[in-house]
Amino acid sequence: MANKIILDLCGGTGSWARPYLEAGYDVKTITMPEHDVGDFYLKDGDEIYGILAAPPCTQFSFARTNAKKLRDFKDAMSIVSACLRIIWEAQYKPVSNTAKYTRLKFWALENPYFGLLKNFIGKPVYTFDPWEFGDGYQKRTALWGNFNFPVKNPVPMTTEAKAKAKTNSYLHTIKFDYMQSKDIHPEVFGKFDWQTRRAITPQGFAKAFFKANQ
């Protein structure tokens, strides 16, 4: 299993890749502040099994309602472009002259559904809400890429969660255990503020994605 390398680009706490790490895959999390995807390049001979990418959504998200400055699309897209470059690099070396697939088993890039990234890279191929995978809150998320779709197992939101979802602050108040647990990449978890921790990939979805893409 050690030869199955998963690149976790802009992975933050590593929550999306956590099921792969626990299953024994070789997960390499390329995330700030230690690592910049813009400076990361694959080496000759690197065999990447799968890539997860979650570039920052600040400049694309519709939730950016109190900003004092214009959106910096060029800077934001430089990070998205770096993720896509790495995804492409992992596939340049053909498997054979006749193979109808590349060396990369799967790749997926994540961003908010209610955002502007689709204006740059087209419509997403898959969307979900955390409650569709058992986490009782609402945060519509979009995925671009080439991967097997994870199977949804909806658990309806509680009345309280629905009420909070109608406000602009409900994501500021929810506190799921995995959002607070320091065993998610403990070497980097404590370096992020609560706003960043709220962006953690819900574990219900992460586990379903892993089950569909091994």
Order of alpha helices (4+ residues) and beta strands (2+ residues): beta-alpha-beta-beta-alpha-beta-alpha-beta-beta-alpha-alpha-alpha-alpha-alpha-alpha
